[in-house]
Structure formats: structure tokens, C-alpha cells
Amino acid sequence: MSKKVMILPGDGIGPEIVEQACRVLESVNTKFNLGLEFVEELIGGASIDAHGEPLTDAAVERARGCDAILLGAVGGPKWDTIDRAIRPERGLLKIRSQLGLYANLRPALLYPQLVEASSLKPEVVSGLDILIVRELTGGIYFGEPRGIRTLENGEREGFNTYKYSESEIERIGRTAFEMARKRDKKVCSVDKANVLEATILWREVMDRLAPEYPDVELSHMYVDNAAMQLVRAPKQFDVLVTGNMFGDILSDAAAMLTGSIGMLPSASLNEQGQGMYEPCHGSAPDIAGQGIANPLATILSASMMLRYSLAETEAADAIDAAVGKVLDQGLRTADIVTDGTEKVGTQAMGDAVLKALP
């Protein structure tokens, strides 16, 4: 039985890095007889240029019929001045909301070969393996009312609504506990319960869930302290679970502990196991078209897709092992190159991963 994968190259470096990931997927598709079928759609600025909107309803419906989605990146200065309601990022929010992709999994894993690429001391980050579980379809990014209004005195005021329901918190909390059971059995819930009522409720719900997972240790931390601790002693964490905005910020901070955000994949899952997989980095329009972008995060996102949505563990393990072999060979794109390693471009890195596949 075939498994359908939607490809959304997106903008900036998106098409370049997705091309390399697709080459790897096509290779394992043949080697492991996976029966993958690929379809492609537009998202972000590319969709705006073609259709006048960042994601068409037809593309969403087509996505519903797919088992998984591989995304490059969206956005760029070309579309920064258009109506906010149709900017490229709205395409991302739309597909997350329409498909119910509520759980964003962002691993921050430091490959031992890249210890020197981190901006922190090796003893602080060596062995780092954190999973950030970010709630993705609620919170301040989706809360209503929102907007910019003019007050009686003529001054303009911007406003957003930060809210979470018990069921939304419980759903993401269970995901974090279940993920922790497969790791080191520790969950740190990050909130701002000293000042935000929405996160007071968040903490209450997490505490209520904890007895259902007696094998998992639950702790709480305010988001400002969590940001500090990620830099001070990141290896204290196993699974971090938090809301949409805090997760957005903390996951990027954690990414840089690993040497480059260009190394980190992510998964966004719904309750049926359907997922959208993408690198943690953005569209990097400043280097688009130059053939120097790091495709490894996108290739590793493809591996996550095989593992979490398509249940093809052997193929996923093969991709992960190939990436490790390439790093052992000393090949590096510009974002992770250090003394004694060889700088290569996007295509060459893709070629090397293909060659390293069993």
C-alpha cells in the first residue's frame, strides 16, 4: 500500500534544501521498498505569487489526503510589505490549524562531531539531547480578539489574546509525558505562572496529569529562568513542554547550543499521527540560490517523518546513520565548518549523504 507524502518547498533556501531531502527519500524509497508517493504544492511567498494567497484551500484539502508533509521554509523581504493577513507565515498558521498539528517536537541534539561548532564550552554542551514539545495551535498566536485599533485620543494600540483551554493543555501535556517515557523520564513544564493567568491554569493542568505518569518526574520553571538555564546548564533538561510563544523562542535558543540551527529537524503532529516535518531554521533569503545552505536539518526532518508518521524505522535509522558518517568524514557546510574540516555546498552535502546510505 502506497504512502503519500506532500512536498512544500516554500521560499528562500526552501527549494534547495528540500531537493536534497527528496533525493534521500527517493533513495530509501527504492532501497527499502517503502511505496512512497510524492505530490507537490505551493506555500508561502511562492503561493502568493502564483495564487494571491499563502496557501490555497485546494492545497489544504490535498494535504488532508496525505500521510505526511515535508516543508522547506517560508517568507522573505519580498513579501514583507503586503497585507499582514496574506503574508507567507499565514500559510504556515493555516495548515497547522486546518490539520490540527498541535504538537511541535523540536530535538536539540548535539552531534559529537560538532562540539567545537557550538558557541558554548564543550563541557557545557557535550552529550546534549533535549526534546522541546511546543503547543502549536493555541496561545497568543491564535488567540482572539487581536488587532491594531485607534484609541479615543488618536493613539494606536496593538493587542493580542493569550489563552489556553484545559483540553489544549492536557493534550500537549500527555504528548510530553509519553515522549519522556521513551527518553530519560523527566518533563520540565515552562510557564510564567507568576504573572499570567493562562499559565497558572497551564501549571494546574500539568500537576493534575502527573499522577497518571508516576514513572516520569515533573518539574516547573518560569520561562525567563528556563532561557537562562538553557545557556547555563542545558543538560539538566530532558523534555521541555511549553506553550506556543515560549516554545518558539526557547527552541531557537536551544538550537544554537548544537552549533547551528541548520542541523535541527522538527515535527508537527496531529492526534491521528499525521505530521508536517520541517527544519527549525527559516528561509534565509540572504543566501538563497547560492548553493551554500545546510540541507542536513531537512534531511533529518525526512528521517523524523519516516519514524513518526510512516512507521519506517529502518529507513529512518539508515538516514540518521548516513548523516553521522558524513560528519565523521569532516564534511561541513559554511554554518558548521571549523578548523580541520572541509567546507562543501548544499548539493555536495546531499551527494555525500546519498553515498553514505547503506
C-alpha positions in Angstrom: 0.0 0.0 0.0 1.4 3.4 -1.0 2.0 6.2 1.4 1.5 9.7 0.1 3.9 12.5 1.0 3.2 16.1 0.2 6.3 18.3 -0.6 6.1 22.0 0.2 9.4 23.6 -1.0 8.4 27.1 0.1 10.6 30.2 -0.3 14.3 31.3 0.0 16.5 28.3 0.5 13.5 26.0 0.9 13.6 24.6 -2.6 17.3 23.9 -2.4 17.3 22.0 0.8 14.0 20.2 0.1 15.6 19.0 -3.2 18.4 17.2 -1.3 15.9 15.7 1.2 13.8 14.4 -1.6 16.8 12.8 -3.2 17.5 11.0 0.0 13.8 10.0 0.4 13.7 8.6 -3.2 16.8 6.6 -2.5 15.5 4.9 0.7 12.1 4.5 -1.0 13.8 2.3 -3.5 16.3 0.6 -1.1 13.6 -0.3 1.5 10.6 -0.7 -0.9 8.6 1.9 1.1 6.0 2.6 -1.5 6.2 6.4 -1.1 4.2 8.6 -3.5 5.2 12.2 -3.7 2.9 15.2 -4.5 3.9 18.9 -4.6 2.1 22.1 -3.7 3.0 25.7 -3.1 3.1 27.6 0.2 4.2 31.0 1.5 5.5 33.6 -0.9 5.6 31.1 -3.8 1.8 30.6 -3.4 1.2 34.3 -3.0 3.0 34.9 -6.3 1.0 32.2 -8.1 -2.4 32.3 -6.4 -2.6 35.6 -4.4 -2.7 33.8 -1.1 -0.1 32.0 1.1 -1.9 28.6 1.0 -4.9 27.7 -1.1 -7.9 25.7 0.2 -7.2 23.2 -2.5 -3.7 22.6 -1.2 -5.1 22.1 2.3 -7.6 19.5 1.0 -4.8 17.8 -0.9 -2.7 17.7 2.3 -5.6 16.1 4.2 -5.2 13.1 1.9 -1.5 12.7 2.6 0.2 10.6 5.3 2.8 13.3 5.9 4.1 16.6 4.7 7.7 17.8 4.2 8.2 21.6 4.3 11.2 23.7 3.4 10.7 27.3 4.7 8.5 30.3 4.0 8.9 34.1 3.9 11.3 36.7 2.7 11.6 40.5 2.3 9.8 40.4 -1.0 6.5 39.9 0.8 7.2 42.0 4.0 5.2 45.0 2.8 2.0 43.2 1.7 -1.2 43.0 3.8 -0.4 41.1 7.0 -3.4 38.9 6.5 -1.8 37.2 3.5 1.8 37.2 4.3 3.8 33.9 3.8 3.7 33.0 7.5 -0.1 32.9 7.4 0.2 29.8 5.2 2.0 28.0 8.0 -0.6 29.0 10.6 -3.3 27.9 8.2 -2.0 24.5 7.6 -1.2 23.9 11.3 -4.7 25.0 12.3 -6.6 23.2 9.5 -4.8 19.9 10.0 -4.8 20.1 13.8 -1.0 19.9 14.1 -1.0 20.7 17.8 2.3 19.1 18.9 5.6 20.5 17.7 8.6 18.3 18.5 12.0 20.0 18.3 15.0 18.0 19.3 18.2 19.8 20.3 20.8 17.0 19.8 24.5 17.8 19.6 26.4 15.5 17.4 29.7 14.7 19.0 31.5 15.7 15.7 30.1 19.3 16.1 31.0 20.0 19.7 33.5 22.7 18.5 30.9 24.4 16.4 28.8 25.3 19.5 29.3 28.8 20.9 29.3 27.3 24.4 32.2 25.4 26.1 32.4 21.7 25.1 31.9 20.6 28.7 28.6 22.5 28.9 27.1 21.1 25.7 28.8 17.7 25.1 26.2 15.0 25.1 23.3 17.4 24.8 20.0 15.7 24.0 16.9 17.8 24.7 13.4 17.5 23.2 11.2 20.6 23.3 7.5 19.9 23.0 5.7 23.1 21.9 2.0 23.5 21.7 1.4 24.8 18.2 -2.3 25.6 17.5 -3.2 27.7 20.5 -1.9 30.5 22.7 -1.2 34.1 21.7 -0.5 33.3 18.0 -4.1 32.2 17.5 -6.0 34.0 20.3 -8.8 36.3 19.5 -9.5 39.2 19.8 -6.4 40.6 18.2 -5.5 43.6 16.0 -4.5 47.2 15.9 -7.0 49.9 16.9 -7.1 53.6 17.3 -8.0 54.9 20.8 -10.2 58.0 21.6 -7.1 60.1 21.9 -5.9 59.2 18.4 -3.1 56.9 19.6 -2.9 53.4 18.0 -2.8 50.3 20.2 -1.8 46.8 19.3 -3.4 43.9 21.2 -3.3 40.1 21.2 -5.0 37.5 23.4 -3.1 34.8 25.2 -5.4 31.9 26.2 -5.4 28.2 26.6 -8.2 25.8 27.4 -7.8 22.8 29.8 -8.2 20.3 27.0 -5.5 22.0 24.9 -3.0 21.9 27.8 -3.9 18.3 28.7 -3.4 17.2 25.1 0.1 18.7 24.8 0.9 17.6 28.3 0.1 14.0 27.6 2.3 14.2 24.5 5.2 15.4 26.6 4.8 12.7 29.2 4.6 10.0 26.6 7.7 11.3 24.9 9.6 11.4 28.2 8.7 7.8 28.9 10.8 6.9 25.8 13.7 9.0 27.0 15.1 9.9 30.5 11.6 10.2 32.1 11.9 13.9 33.0 9.4 16.7 32.0 10.0 20.3 32.8 6.9 22.4 32.2 7.8 26.0 31.3 5.3 28.8 32.1 5.0 32.3 33.5 2.6 31.4 36.3 3.7 34.3 38.5 2.1 36.9 36.2 0.0 35.2 33.5 -3.4 33.6 34.4 -3.3 31.4 31.3 -0.2 29.8 32.5 -1.5 29.4 36.1 -4.1 27.1 34.5 -1.3 25.5 32.5 0.6 24.6 35.7 -2.5 23.3 37.4 -3.4 21.0 34.5 0.2 19.7 34.3 0.1 18.9 38.0 -3.2 17.2 37.6 -1.8 14.9 34.8 1.4 14.0 36.7 0.0 11.2 38.9 -1.0 9.3 35.7 2.7 9.1 34.8 4.3 8.0 38.1 7.4 6.9 36.3 8.0 10.5 34.9 9.4 13.3 37.1 7.6 16.6 36.6 9.2 19.9 37.4 8.1 23.5 36.6 10.2 26.5 35.6 9.4 30.1 34.7 10.3 30.9 31.1 12.9 33.6 31.9 14.7 31.1 34.2 14.4 28.4 31.6 16.1 30.7 29.0 18.9 31.3 31.4 19.3 27.6 32.4 19.5 26.6 28.7 22.6 28.6 28.4 24.0 27.9 31.9 23.4 24.1 32.3 21.3 22.8 29.3 22.0 19.1 30.1 19.7 19.3 33.1 16.7 19.1 30.8 15.2 16.0 29.1 11.8 17.0 27.8 10.6 20.7 27.9 6.9 21.3 27.4 5.5 24.8 26.9 3.1 27.0 25.0 3.3 28.3 21.5 5.1 31.6 22.0 7.5 30.4 24.7 8.3 27.3 22.7 9.0 29.3 19.6 11.7 31.3 21.5 13.2 28.6 23.6 13.5 26.1 20.7 15.6 28.6 18.7 17.8 29.2 21.7 18.3 25.5 22.2 19.1 25.1 18.6 22.1 27.3 18.8 23.5 25.2 21.6 24.1 22.5 19.0 26.4 24.6 16.8 23.9 25.5 14.1 20.1 25.7 13.7 20.9 24.3 10.3 21.3 20.8 11.9 17.9 20.6 13.7 14.7 19.0 12.3 11.2 19.3 13.7 7.9 17.5 13.6 4.4 18.9 14.0 1.8 16.1 14.7 -1.9 15.9 15.0 -3.9 13.4 17.0 -4.1 10.9 14.1 -0.3 10.8 13.7 -0.2 12.8 10.5 2.7 15.2 10.6 4.4 18.1 8.9 8.2 17.9 9.0 10.5 20.9 8.6 13.9 22.2 9.5 13.9 24.6 12.5 15.5 27.4 10.6 13.9 29.9 8.3 14.1 30.7 4.6 17.4 32.5 4.8 16.8 34.7 1.8 20.2 36.3 2.1 21.9 33.1 0.9 19.1 31.7 -1.3 20.3 30.5 -4.7 23.9 30.4 -3.7 24.1 26.7 -3.1 25.6 27.0 0.4 22.6 26.3 2.6 22.9 23.3 5.0 20.4 20.6 3.9 21.0 18.3 6.9 18.1 19.6 9.1 15.7 19.0 6.2 17.2 15.5 5.6 16.9 14.7 9.3 13.3 16.1 9.1 12.6 13.5 6.4 14.0 10.9 8.8 11.7 12.0 11.5 8.8 11.8 9.1 9.6 8.2 8.3 9.9 7.4 12.0 6.9 9.2 13.5 4.2 9.3 10.7 5.2 6.5 8.3 6.4 3.8 10.8 9.5 3.1 8.7 12.1 2.9 11.5 14.7 1.0 9.5 14.8 3.7 6.7 14.9 6.4 9.3 17.8 4.8 11.1 19.6 4.5 7.8 19.3 8.2 7.1 20.5 9.1 10.6 23.5 6.8 10.3 24.4 8.3 6.9 24.3 11.8 8.4 26.6 10.7 11.2 29.0 9.1 8.6 29.2 12.3 6.6 30.0 14.3 9.7 32.7 11.7 10.6 34.2 12.4 7.2 34.7 16.0 8.2 32.3 17.5 5.6 30.7 20.7 6.7 28.5 23.4 5.2 29.5 27.0 5.9 27.4 27.3 9.1 29.2 24.4 10.9 32.7 24.5 9.3 35.6 24.6 11.8 39.3 24.3 11.5 40.3 20.9 10.1 37.0 20.3 8.3 36.1 20.6 4.7 33.6 23.1 3.6 31.1 21.9 1.0 27.9 23.2 -0.6 24.3 22.1 -0.5 24.5 19.7 -3.4 27.8 18.2 -2.3 26.4 17.6 1.2 23.3 15.9 -0.3 25.6 13.8 -2.5 27.6 12.7 0.5 24.5 11.6 2.4 23.3 9.6 -0.6 26.7 7.9 -0.9 26.7 7.1 2.8 23.3 5.3 2.8 23.6 1.5 3.1 
